[in-house]
Amino acid sequence: MRRPRTAFLSWGKNQVNDSASAMRVGPGEKALIGDKVNDIQTWISSAVMDQETCLDGLEEMGSTAVDAVKSEMKKSMEYSSNSLAIAANFKIAPVTSVDKYVNG
């Protein structure tokens, strides 16, 4: 049985909402602590792999839409790759050095 597109869109929306909730920062909490940076890197890496898997699947099926989908996904794939490169270079300062800048 094929799932309707709305089910996939709903699933995607839920994933984005879950990710946003996981990144919420409470009062006095640091925004880019190690665990959250690791989560960001994992999510972006997963997005890159999902894009590649999608294209690989279309090619394996012999789909005539491969070139059109590649063209449509080009910018998204570039942005995802660039985002992963940026996240991979986040420097996580020890809490004491961050406190120095935040609290004076």
BELNOR-V314534 format. One record per residue. RES is the residue in three letters. D_FIRST is the distance of its C-alpha to the first C-alpha in Angstrom with 1 decimal. Layout:
res=RES d_first=D_FIRST
res=RES d_first=D_FIRST
This chain:
res=MET d_first=0.0
res=ARG d_first=3.8
res=ARG d_first=6.5
res=PRO d_first=9.4
res=ARG d_first=12.6
res=THR d_first=14.5
res=ALA d_first=12.7
res=PHE d_first=13.8
res=LEU d_first=17.1
res=SER d_first=17.6
res=TRP d_first=17.0
res=GLY d_first=19.5
res=LYS d_first=21.9
res=ASN d_first=21.9
res=GLN d_first=22.7
res=VAL d_first=25.5
res=ASN d_first=26.9
res=ASP d_first=26.9
res=SER d_first=28.7
res=ALA d_first=31.2
res=SER d_first=31.9
res=ALA d_first=32.6
res=MET d_first=35.1
res=ARG d_first=37.1
res=VAL d_first=40.7
res=GLY d_first=42.8
res=PRO d_first=46.5
res=GLY d_first=48.6
res=GLU d_first=45.6
res=LYS d_first=45.5
res=ALA d_first=42.7
res=LEU d_first=42.3
res=ILE d_first=42.8
res=GLY d_first=41.7
res=ASP d_first=38.5
res=LYS d_first=37.2
res=VAL d_first=38.2
res=ASN d_first=36.3
res=ASP d_first=33.2
res=ILE d_first=33.6
res=GLN d_first=34.0
res=THR d_first=30.9
res=TRP d_first=28.7
res=ILE d_first=30.0
res=SER d_first=29.8
res=SER d_first=26.1
res=ALA d_first=25.6
res=VAL d_first=27.5
res=MET d_first=25.5
res=ASP d_first=22.1
res=GLN d_first=23.5
res=GLU d_first=24.8
res=THR d_first=21.6
res=CYS d_first=19.7
res=LEU d_first=22.4
res=ASP d_first=22.6
res=GLY d_first=18.9
res=LEU d_first=19.4
res=GLU d_first=22.6
res=GLU d_first=21.2
res=MET d_first=18.6
res=GLY d_first=21.6
res=SER d_first=20.3
res=THR d_first=23.0
res=ALA d_first=22.2
res=VAL d_first=23.7
res=ASP d_first=27.1
res=ALA d_first=26.0
res=VAL d_first=23.8
res=LYS d_first=26.7
res=SER d_first=29.1
res=GLU d_first=27.1
res=MET d_first=26.7
res=LYS d_first=30.4
res=LYS d_first=32.0
res=SER d_first=29.3
res=MET d_first=29.7
res=GLU d_first=33.5
res=TYR d_first=33.5
res=SER d_first=31.4
res=SER d_first=33.7
res=ASN d_first=36.8
res=SER d_first=35.7
res=LEU d_first=35.1
res=ALA d_first=38.6
res=ILE d_first=40.1
res=ALA d_first=38.5
res=ALA d_first=39.7
res=ASN d_first=43.2
res=PHE d_first=43.3
res=LYS d_first=46.5
res=ILE d_first=46.4
res=ALA d_first=49.9
res=PRO d_first=51.2
res=VAL d_first=51.3
res=THR d_first=55.0
res=SER d_first=55.2
res=VAL d_first=52.6
res=ASP d_first=54.6
res=LYS d_first=57.6
res=TYR d_first=56.1
res=VAL d_first=54.4
res=ASN d_first=57.2
res=GLY d_first=60.1
